[in-house]
Amino acid sequence: MSYLSQPLDAKVLQQAVIWAQSSPVWLCTVLHTWGSSPRSPGSLLVAMQDGRQVGSLSGGCVEDHFIREIAKGRWQQPSQVIRYGDGELAPDVSLPCGGILEILVEYLPASELSVIYLQQQLKAVQGYQAMRKQLRLPEACSAIVPEELTGTTAICYQHPDIEIRIAAAPRLLVAGYSPVAHYCLEFAHALGFETVLLEPRENVLATLAEQCPPNTNVINSFPAKYLEQHGCHSNTAIVALTHDPRMDDLTMMEAVNTPAFYIGAMGSTRNSAKRRERLERIGELTKDQLSRIHAPIGLAIGSKTPAEIALSILADIVRIKNLGTLSTRALLQDTLEQQLNIDADVGSSCMI
């Protein structure tokens, strides 16, 4: 995976690994927020005493003060929790709308042990394996072990004990490039997803360098073959957006064999019904497997343009990621069916 295609927290840990080989680093994790805060719990920042930093704690509100304190030699215990926004640490520093921010600061000396510790967390946010780390203030982390976790990073802090369950970073696998796929990749990256485009068509690949969003990891492979050979982790969304049954149908046949939390294919209600019949008849998919496929894909927001359709798709993916399957899907289905009951033969009308 390229550096550009990684979520911000992966970049933080990647840089921390490099720095910790020769210099001490301060690894900071947002534990809790009250009120308005641009960064959610689990967000990371790494800093060195010379002022260099990667990541963010508050979108710029407290970072300058934090770096100045590190330069003074502060926070050299293995772990400590600091608090911004209530006048305790820096009365002259305020967060938006009176927000309050609680941060775990881990001081990691330059050592092989620090590098290994950071690499374990990097693997988690890159999607290889979710992790759980435990520590008791002011001691160093006492355990970091593999964990089965999807969704978002979960934090439990009951002084002096802290448990952080680091979820694998969400991944969006897009089967085939299209105008809708383009915006899906852009929006997903902005939302912190690792974005992967599976594209085997030579005529499309010839122009992708000029068109594809720069943060996308493009893999020259037929999507179904890639899924068969490599699979995916459970924090993955797989979408087929080409309107080409040869690519979309085969992608769905393989996707249902993976632990992906979201599987979807673009098409009108009529096209989706035809695809379902093909998948059941030719692909021999079971009713349970078919029920995993979101088709028509996306939320019913009256989407017409590629960007609007992509917005509806990503909104649905985020909804399932955050709320799970026991959410509003059943309530929305009637609206989707009404809004998308259009002529499948008119390409411009195949909204979502």
N, C-alpha and C positions, 0 to 999 in steps of 0.2 A: 504494500500500500504506500502510495506517495505521501510525503509530508503534507502537501496541500490538501489531500483528500481526507485527512484525519480530523475528527472533532477537536475542539480547542483543548480539552483536558488531556487528550492523547499527546498533543504537541507539548503541553506542560511537562508531562512525565518523560517524554522522549528527551527534552532538553535537560531535565533534572538528572537523567541517567548519565548524560555527557558531562555535566558539571560535577557530579558527585565523584567522578573518577579522580579528580585532582583538587577539588575545593569543597568546603562544607556548604550545604544548602539548607534553606528553610522551606519546607513543604507545608502549604497552608490549605486547609479544607473548610469550606463554609459549612458549619454545623446546623445553624438555625437562623431564621430571619423573622422579624416582626415588622409589620407594616410594609411599606414599599421598598423593594430591593431588586436591582436589575439581575442579580445572580442568585440561582437557586441553591438549596442545600446540596452538598456534594461537589460543588464547583471548586476548581483548584487554581492555585498560583504557586510558582516556585521562584525564589529570589536568592541572590548572593549578596555578600556584604559590600561588594563594590557597586551595588545599585542596579545590576542587571536583573531583569525579571521577565517571566512569560506567564500569561494567564491574567485572571482578574478576580477580585473579590467583590467588587461593588460597581463595576462599570466606570471606575475612575474616582469615586468619592473619597476613599480612604487609602488608596495605594501609596500616594506620595508620603503621607505620614508614616505608614508602615515601613516603607523602605528607609526612611530617615532613622527610624528606631533601630532597625537591623544594623545600619551603618555605625550606630553608637555601641553595638555589641550586645543589644538586648535579646532576650528570649533564647538562652543557650541551654535550657533544660531539654531533655529528650522530648518532652511534650508539655504543652500548656494551652489553656483556652483564654482567649482575649475577646473583648467585647467593645464594639463601636456603636455610637449612636445614642447612648443614654448619658453622656457626659462623663463616664467613668474613666475611659482611657485617654480621650482627646476631646476636651470640651469645645475646641474650636473647629472640630470636624463633624459635619452633619450629613446624614443620608437623606435621600428624597422623601418628602412627606413624613418626616420624623421616624423613619425606619430604624430598626436596631439589628445589628449583625453580630453573630457569635462565631468565632473562628478557632479551629484547632491548628496550632502551630507546632510542627515537628522539626526539631533541629537534627540534621543528619550529617555527621562528620564525613569527610572524604574517606571512603573505604570500600572494599569489595562487598561487605555486608550491606551497606547503604545502596549500592548499585543493584544488587540482587533484589532487595526490598522494593526498589522503585520499578524494576523490570517486571516483578510480579503484578504490580498494579497497572503497569502499561499494558500487559497482556489482557487484563480484564477490560479496560476501556476500549481496546482495539477489537474486542469481540471474541478473543480466543477462549476465555474462561472467566466467569464471574468469580469474585473473591469476597471473603469476609475477613476483616481485620479487627483485632481487639487490642485495646490498651487501657492501662490504668494510670491516670495522671499522678505524678509527673514523669512516669517511666516511659521507656520506648515501647513500641508495639510488641506485644507478647506472642501474638499468633496471627498468621495470615494464611488462610486455607481456601481451597476451592469451594464454591458455593453454587447451588442451583438457584438462579435468580433471573427473572426477566423484568421488563418495565424500567423503573428508574432506581437510582441508588437510594438505599434506605439507611437512615442514621438513628441510633438510639444513644442518647447521652443522659446518664444519671450519675452525676458527679460522685466519685472520681472515674467511673467506668464509661468507656466509649466503645461502641460497636458500629462499624461502618461496613455495610454490605454493598460492594461495588458491582453494579450491573454491567454486563457487556454493553458497549455502546450500541444503540440501535443502528441497524443497517437497512438500506433500501437497495434491493436488487431489481433493476429494471430490465425487462426482456425486450430489447429492440428499441432503437431510437425513433422518435417522432416529435412533432411540435409539443404535444402534451408531455411526453417523456422529458423533454428539455426543461420545462418549468418544474416538473416533479423533482428532478435532480437538483435544480437551483434551490427550491423551497426546502427540500429535505436537508441539504447541507446547512442552510441557515438555521434549521431546527436542531442541529447537532448530530444528524445521521451521517454515518459513513455511506457514501454513495457509489454504487457500482453499476455500470452499464454493460450488459452482455449483448454483443452485437457481432453477428457472423457475416453480414452482407458486405461484400467487397465494395460495391458502389456507394454504400452508405459510409463505410469506414474511410473512403477516399476523401471525404469532405468533413469528417468529424473534427479534425484538428481545428478547423475554423469555426465550427458551430457549437460543439459540445461545451457545457460549462466547465471551466478550468479545474474545478475541485473534484471532478469525476474520475474514478478509476475505470478506464475502458478496457474490457477484456474481449479479445477476438475469439469468441466461442459461441456455439449454438446454445441458447439458454438451457434447454432440457438436458443436453449432454453435460454442461457444467454442473447443474444440480445433481445429476446422477453420479458424477465423479467426486464432487467436492461437498455437496450438501450445504447446510448453513446452520447457524446457531439459532436458538429459540427467540432471540430478540431481533429477528429479521422480518422485513416485509417484502413480499415478492409481487410485482405487478407486471402484467403484460399489456402493452399499450399500442400495438401496431395495427390492429384490425386484420392481421394476416392469420387465418386459422392454422396454417402450418406451423407458425411459430407460437401463437398464443395457446392453442390447444395442447401441444406437446409440453409447453412450459407448465400448464396447469396439471397435466398428468404426473409430472415429476414433483411439482411443488407440494402436492398433497401428501407426498411421502416424507416430507421434511417437517421439523418442529416449528417452522415459521409461524409467528403469531398473526400474520395477516397475509392473505392470498387474494388477488383480485385481477379481473380482466375487464378491459374497456369494451363497451358496446351497448347498443340500445336494449330495451327489454326483449324485443323480438330476436335480435342477434344473440343475446345471452341465453334465451330459451333454446335456440338452435344449438349453441355450443354445449349446453347442458345435455341435450339429447345425444350429441356426438360423443361426449365424454363418457356417458353412461353406456352407449351402445358399442362404440369402438374401443374406448379406453377401459371399459369395464370398471369404472369408478363406482364405489358404493354410495349409498345415500349419505352416510356420515362424511365421506370424503368430499362429495359435492357440496355439502352444507358449509364447508370451510371456505368456499370460493365466493368472494364478494363480486357479484355480477348481476345487475349493473353496479359498477364500482363508484364509490364516492358518496358524499352527502348531497341531498337534494337542495341545492341552492340556486337553481335556475341557470346553471353553467352553460355558456355558449362558446366563449373563446378558449383557446388552448390554456391560457393562464388561469382562467376561472375553473376549467375542468381540473387542472392540476391542483388548484387550491382545494376543491371539494375532495379530491383523492387524499391529499395529505391531511386534511382535517379529519377524515374518517380513520386514517392510519393512526394519527395521534390519539384520537378518541379511544380506539381499541387498545392501543399501547398503554394508555393511562387508566382506563376504566375497565378493561377486560371485555369479554363477550357478553357478560350480564349487564348490558347498558341499554342504550336507546335504540339499538338496531331494529328491534321488532316494531317500535313505534314509528320509525322512519320508513319502513319498507313500503307501507301503503302510499306514502307521499312519493317515494321513488318510482313506484310502479305507475302512478298517475302521471307524473311529470315526464317519464321517459318512455311512455307508450307511443312511440313515433315510428315512422317508416324507416326500417333498417336499410333500405336501399338508397336512401338519400344520405350520402356521406356527411354533409354539413349538419345533419340533424342527429347524428350519433353523438350525443352530448357526453354522457358519462356511463 
